[in-house]
């Protein structure tokens, strides 16, 4: 009976930790991790300098710091994780900016350091989510 209680606690912990919601590192605020949309992925893929790189995993967070901006994290086939800020909705995107050094290194999209950074709501969270989990987000 005692082992059953431990297994129940472990199962509950695992379910909660894989729920797609993470805490913002600076606050107790929950961050809603979503799948990046095909349109968002298409835009990032279009801007990749090395066309042999593929998208292995992805996720997105709608930023609370900016109107109509998503932070999109992408784990590339070389294992590195880039973060981009993408304007518009998930189905109708407009601007793309590199947020971290990996995105800048592998894409033609410029950094907009005056506006978006890894400290903004959603940016670090998409990076951390891809770095720490085996999720089932959109794959190519």
NORZI-V350102 format. One record per pair of residues at least 6 apart in sequence whose C-alpha atoms are under 8 Angstrom apart, sorted by the first residue. I is the first residue (numbers start at 0). GAP is how many residues later the second one is. D is the distance in Angstrom with one decimal. If there is no record, write none. Layout:
# NORZI-V350102
I,GAP,D + I,GAP,D
This chain:
# NORZI-V350102
19,12,6.5 + 19,13,5.2 + 19,14,7.1 + 20,9,6.2 + 20,10,5.5 + 20,11,4.9 + 20,12,5.7 + 21,8,5.6 + 21,9,5.1 + 21,10,6.8 + 21,11,7.2 + 21,103,7.4 + 22,6,5.6 + 22,7,4.5 + 22,8,5.6 + 23,6,6.0 + 23,7,5.9 + 23,97,7.4 + 23,98,7.6 + 23,101,6.7 + 24,100,7.7 + 30,30,7.3 + 30,91,7.0 + 30,94,7.6 + 31,29,6.2 + 31,30,7.8 + 32,26,6.5 + 32,27,5.9 + 32,28,5.4 + 32,92,8.0 + 32,93,7.1 + 33,25,5.6 + 33,26,5.1 + 33,27,6.1 + 34,23,6.5 + 34,24,4.5 + 34,25,5.8 + 34,102,5.5 + 34,103,6.4 + 35,22,5.9 + 35,23,4.7 + 35,24,4.9 + 35,36,6.5 + 35,54,7.6 + 35,101,7.7 + 35,102,7.0 + 36,53,5.7 + 36,54,7.0 + 36,101,7.9 + 37,53,8.0 + 38,51,6.7 + 38,52,5.8 + 38,53,7.2 + 38,54,7.1 + 39,32,7.7 + 39,46,7.3 + 39,50,6.4 + 39,51,7.6 + 39,53,6.8 + 42,53,7.6 + 43,40,7.9 + 43,52,7.7 + 43,63,7.7 + 44,6,8.0 + 44,9,7.8 + 44,10,7.8 + 46,60,5.2 + 46,61,5.3 + 46,62,6.4 + 47,58,5.7 + 47,59,4.2 + 47,60,6.3 + 48,57,5.6 + 48,58,5.1 + 48,59,6.3 + 49,56,6.8 + 49,57,7.9 + 52,23,6.5 + 52,24,5.7 + 52,25,7.1 + 53,22,5.8 + 53,23,5.2 + 53,86,7.4 + 54,19,6.5 + 54,20,6.2 + 54,21,4.9 + 54,22,6.0 + 54,84,6.6 + 54,85,6.1 + 55,18,7.3 + 55,19,5.5 + 55,20,5.5 + 55,21,5.6 + 55,83,5.6 + 55,84,6.7 + 56,17,5.8 + 56,18,5.1 + 56,19,7.3 + 56,73,7.3 + 56,78,7.8 + 56,79,7.7 + 56,80,5.9 + 56,81,6.2 + 56,82,5.5 + 57,14,7.1 + 57,15,5.5 + 57,16,4.4 + 57,17,6.2 + 57,72,7.2 + 57,79,5.8 + 57,80,6.2 + 57,81,7.4 + 58,13,5.8 + 58,14,5.4 + 58,15,6.8 + 58,67,6.2 + 58,70,8.0 + 58,71,7.5 + 58,78,6.5 + 58,79,7.9 + 59,10,6.3 + 59,11,5.5 + 59,12,4.3 + 59,13,6.2 + 59,62,7.8 + 59,66,6.2 + 60,9,5.5 + 60,10,5.4 + 60,11,6.7 + 60,61,5.2 + 60,62,7.6 + 60,64,7.9 + 60,65,6.8 + 61,6,7.5 + 61,7,6.1 + 61,8,4.4 + 61,9,6.4 + 61,60,6.8 + 62,6,5.7 + 62,7,5.5 + 62,8,6.6 + 62,57,7.6 + 62,58,5.4 + 62,59,5.6 + 63,57,6.0 + 63,58,7.9 + 64,55,6.5 + 64,56,6.0 + 67,19,5.7 + 67,20,5.0 + 67,21,6.3 + 68,16,6.5 + 68,17,5.6 + 68,18,4.4 + 68,19,6.1 + 68,20,7.5 + 69,15,5.7 + 69,16,5.3 + 69,17,6.4 + 69,18,7.8 + 69,19,7.9 + 69,52,7.8 + 70,12,6.7 + 70,13,5.7 + 70,14,4.6 + 70,15,6.4 + 70,51,5.9 + 70,52,5.4 + 70,55,7.2 + 71,11,5.6 + 71,12,5.3 + 71,13,6.3 + 71,14,7.2 + 71,51,7.6 + 71,54,6.7 + 72,8,6.7 + 72,9,5.7 + 72,10,4.5 + 72,11,6.5 + 72,50,7.7 + 72,53,5.1 + 72,54,5.7 + 72,57,7.2 + 73,7,5.5 + 73,8,5.4 + 73,9,6.5 + 73,53,8.0 + 73,56,7.5 + 74,6,4.4 + 74,7,6.6 + 74,55,6.7 + 75,6,7.6 + 79,22,7.0 + 80,21,6.5 + 80,22,7.7 + 80,46,6.7 + 80,49,7.5 + 80,50,7.6 + 81,16,7.9 + 81,17,7.8 + 81,18,6.3 + 81,19,7.4 + 81,20,4.9 + 81,21,4.4 + 81,45,7.5 + 82,15,6.4 + 82,16,5.4 + 82,17,5.6 + 82,19,7.5 + 82,20,5.7 + 82,40,6.8 + 82,43,7.5 + 82,44,6.8 + 83,12,6.7 + 83,13,5.5 + 83,14,4.6 + 83,15,5.1 + 83,16,7.4 + 83,19,6.5 + 84,11,5.8 + 84,12,5.2 + 84,13,6.5 + 84,14,6.4 + 84,31,7.3 + 85,7,6.7 + 85,8,7.0 + 85,9,5.7 + 85,10,4.6 + 85,11,6.6 + 86,6,5.6 + 86,7,5.3 + 86,8,5.1 + 86,9,6.6 + 87,6,5.7 + 87,7,7.7 + 95,13,6.3 + 96,12,5.2 + 96,13,5.5 + 96,14,5.4 + 96,15,6.3 + 97,6,5.2 + 97,9,7.5 + 97,11,5.6 + 97,12,5.6 + 97,13,4.6 + 97,14,7.2 + 98,12,5.8 + 98,13,7.2 + 98,14,7.5 + 98,17,6.5 + 98,18,5.6 + 98,19,6.5 + 98,24,7.9 + 99,11,7.9 + 99,17,7.3 + 99,18,6.7 + 102,6,7.9 + 103,6,6.5 + 103,7,6.6 + 116,6,7.2 + 117,6,5.4
